Amino acid sequence: MQLATPLLITGLLSIFTPPLLAQWEALPDTPPIPKDNPQTAAKIELGKTLYFDPRLSSNGVVSCNSCHNVMAGGDDNRPNSIGVADQRGGRGAPSVWNAAHLSVQFWDGRAPTLEEQAKGPVTNPIEMGMPDWDAVIKMLANIPGYADLFKAAFEGDKNPMTADNAVKAIAAYERTLVTPNSPYDRYVKGDKKALNKQQIKGMETFLEIGCTSCHSGPNFSGPKLEMGTGFFMKFPTYPKTDYETQYQLTADPGRFEVTKKEADKNMWRVPTLRNVALTAPYFHNGLVSTLDEAVRVMAKTQLDKDLKDEQVADIVAFLNALTGEFPEQTMPRLPSTPGTTVINEIKK
């Protein structure tokens, strides 16, 4: 029996697949898992516990969940997150939901993996404020319950309680934070009733005006790339608009802060649009408060298009269809320190 050629298969798919659906991909249920950090239930449990523990901050107040709230949209709905001593940085907190499907982390893509990302906030003086990871591990070692959690998560390690293992565990937990099966996903899998007419129209408009030139792929964050390889775009692409001044779009040089290369000025990792309806305010500086306005800003600054109100409404309707199903989250019982405390505020 002669096998079908790739060209014939492509032709058959074009006959039986609606043209619009052929452009789209559903979100995989499982994100990429690095070979050096396989998922285990014990590791995920340790990572979740660390993620929710505010004792990883210098004043015992700020946890990972403080800025990346998994009981909501994975961020904190603030223009700028509040760190230790009520300090604020210049950028908003990206959502942790589906971050495991990104090939690099942070707005500027400076972390190649979730593990590397997890190292940063804990010792950032504005965010969680610990002096270094040695201080973190020393503090954890003084909480008796953590010894058993690390031992179970990294069975066989001679010294399981290390900074590398801590961030591996946090990353393992974060890889469970995926939201598949949105109305959009069900639609592209063949459920024609999953989207209403306006959402389908918005999906068509999203494609026609060129939004998919950046927000493509199953995560709407660009093409699928190897972990550590970022997909970056200039924002704004079309400068000198009223929006640039109104929303201070070029005040932060973006990836240039990492590389110091002139070509990287105002370059940003393309963010996912998954659950975007839940993560206002928008953009790296959080100065755009509504999704409608964010759509207008993107159309003008990235595509040089002035959208009609109907087009904006249709695209926003479609973006709402990217809100997925959230896995149930329960608060962990944190290991205790009966009769004493490990919270001794670290003075800067």
N, C-alpha and C positions, 0 to 999 in steps of 0.2 A: 504494500500500500504506500503510495507516494505521500509524503508529508506536505502540508501546506507551507508555502513560502512566507517569509515575514511580510512581503508586499500584499499577498493575498489575505493574510490575517488582518492587516491594517485596513484593507478594503472592506472586509466583512464587518469589522468593528464600526467603521464609519456608517454602514448601512443600519446596524442594529442599535447604535448608541446615539441618542439625541445630541445634536451639535453642541449645545450648551454644556451638557454633562461631561462631554469628552474633555473639557478644559479643567476639570476640578478633581480633587482628591480628598477622601475622607481621612480623618486623623487616626493613625494606628493606635490600638489600645495600649501598646507597650512602646516606650521610647527607647532610643539606643542605650545599651548597657555596656560600659567599658569592661574589658576582660579582666582588668586588675581590680575591679570592685563589683563582684557579682552580688545580686540581691539575695538577702536572706531575711527571714522574719525577725531574727534577733537583732540584726544590724539595723533594720528599718525601725524597730522599736527603740533602740538606743538613739538613732538619729532624730526620731520624733521627740523623744524626751529632751535632748539637747536643744532642739529647735524651739521648744516652748519654755525653756528654763531661763529666766531673767538674771540668774546668778552668773551667767556668762558675760554680763556687763559690769563695768567698774563700780556702779552704784546699786546693782541688784534690781534695776527697774526695767531695763530694755531687753527683750528677747528677739529672736529672729521674727517671731510672729507679730511683734509690735508693729513692724513696718510692712510685713508680708503676711497679712491676716488670712489664714486658710479657712476661717469661719465665714469669710466673705469673698471678695474678688481677688484675693492674693496680694493686694497692696493695702494702702491705708487711706485712700481717697483724699490725700492732702497734696498740695502743690509740692511741699518739701517735708520729708519725714522728720520727726522729732527724736533726737538722740539723747545721750546722757547730758545732764545739766541743761536740758531744754535747748540744746544746740540744733541748728538746722543746716543741712548742706544745700547745694545749689541745684540738685536734681531730685526729681520725684522717684519713688520706689517702684520699679517695674514689678508686674505681677509674677508670683512664683508659679502660678498655675501654667502648666505646659512649658515651663522654662527648660525642662528636660529635652524638649524637641528643638531647642535652639542650639546652634553649633558653637556659639561663643556667648559669654555672659557680660552683664553690665551694659549700660547705654553705649559705652564706647568700645565694647568688645574686648576689654583688656584681660579678661579671664577666659582661658580656653576650655575650661570644664566647670561643672557644678562644684567639684571638689575645690578648685582654685578660688571660685567665687565665695565659697563658704568661709575661706580663711580671712577674707578682707574685712567685713563689717565688725567682727569681734574685736579687732585691734585698731580699727579706725578711730581716731580721737574724737571725732564728731558723732559717730554712730554708737558703738557699744563701749568704746573707751578702755579696753584692757591694754596694759602696757605691751604684752607679747603673749604668745601661746604657751610659753613656759609657765606664766602666771595662771593661765586658764587651767592647765593640767594640774598644777599644784593645788588649785582650789577644788577641782573635781576629786582629786585624791583624798581630800578632807571630807568628802561626802560619802559615807560608807556604801550606800546603795549603788553608786556608779561603778565600783570595782566589779561587781557581779554582772552588770549590764555590758561592760566592755569585754569581760571574759567570755560571755556567751556569744557576743557579736563577732569576736575575733579569736575563736577557739583555736588553740595551737600556737598562738603568738606568745613568745616568752614574756614580753612586756606589752600587753594589749592596750594600756591606757596611754596613748600618744596623741599628739596633735594631728598627725596624718590619719589615724584611725577615727578620730573625732569628726573630721571633715568628710571622710569617706562615709561615715554613718549618716551625717546630715544630708549628703548628696543622695544616698540610697533612699532616705525618706522622701526627698524632693522628687525622686523619679517615680513615686507613686501618685504624684499630684498632677494627673492628667484628666482632661474633661472631654471624652469622646461622646459620640451619639447625640450631638446637637441636632436641631431641626435640619440644618444644612447637611450634616453627615448622613442623616437618614434619607434626605432627598437625593443626594448623589449616589446612594446605594440602591435607589430605585423606588423609594416611597414617594410617590407623586403628590401625596397629601401633606407631606411634612412641612412644606412652605406654602404660604398663601400667595395670592396673585401679586400683591405689592412686593413681597420679598423676592419673588422670582424676577419681577421687573427690576428691582434693585440689584439683583445678581447680574442681570444682563447689562445694566448701566455701569456697574462696577468694572465689568470686563471691557465694555465698549470705550469708556473714557480713558482707560489705560492704568487703572489701579493695580492690576496684576503684574505690571512691569516691576513692581517692588514686592507687593504682598501676594506672592504666589506660593505654591506648595501646600501640603496638608495643614501646616501650621500658620499659613498666611504670613510668613516671615521670610520668604525668599526660597530659593531652590534648596533641596536637600544636599548638605555639604558634610564633609568629614568633620568630626569634632575637633575644634581648634581653628577651623577655617571660617572666618566671618564673612557675612554678606552685608556690605556697607553701602549706604547711599548718601549723597549730599542733601542736606536740608538747611535752608531752602535751595532747590535747584534753580529756580527763577528768582533772582534777588530783586531788591528795590521795590517790593510790593508794600502796600499799606500794612499788611499783616506782619511783615518783618519788623516794622517799627512798633506796631501795637503790642505784639507779643514777644518782643525782644529775642527773636529767633536766632540771631547770630551772635548774641552776647557771650554764649558759651561756645568755645571752639571745637567741642566734641572730641573726636579721636585724636586730634592734634595734641591734646594734653598728654596722651600716652606716647605717641611716636615722635612728636616734634617735627613732623614732616609737613611742609607747606601744603602739599596735596591733600592732607587729611583734615584740613580746617573745615569745620562744620560737616564732617562725615560722621554718620551714626549707624550703629547696628540696626537693621530693620526690625522693628518690634512685631510680635505676633498680634493679630487682630482677634484671636480667640478671646471670648468673654470681654471684649472691649467695651461693651455697653455697661459693664460693672466697674470700670476702672477710672472714671473721671476723677480729677481733671486730667487733661491730656498733654502729651509731648514731654520732652525731657525736663522742662521747667515747670510743668503743671499750670501754665498760665491760661490755658483754654478750658473753660469750665463745662462746656456742653459738647456732646457728640455731634450735633448738627453743625456747630461752628467748626469743630475739628475737621469735618468733611469738607467744608468750604475752604478752610485754610490749606488743606492738603491739595485740593484740586487746583487752587490758584498757584501755590508756591512750587508744587512738584510737576504739574501738568499744564500750567498756564491756561486753565479753563475756569470760566465763571459759570457756576452751576445755577440752574433754575431751582426755585424752592421745591418743585415736584421731584426733581432729580435728587436733591439732598434728602428729602423724606423717604424716597425709595431706597437709597443706599443705606440710610440709617435703619430702615426696616430689615434690610438684608443683614446688616451687621448685628442686629439683635438676634438673628437666627444662628449666629456663631457662638451663642452661649450654650455650653455643653452640660453634661450631667456630672455633678460633683460627687466624688466618692465621700462617703460619710466620714466625718472627722470627730474623734472624741479626744477630750483633753487628757493628757497623761497624768498619772500620779507621780509627782516629782520625788526623787529620793530625798529623804529628810535628814536633819542633823539634830536629833533629840538633845535638848539641854544646852545647845550652843548654836552659833551661827557662823557662816563663812562670809557673810556680807559685811565687809569692812571697807567703806567707800575709799577707793583709790584716789588720792589727791594728785592733780596734775601740777 
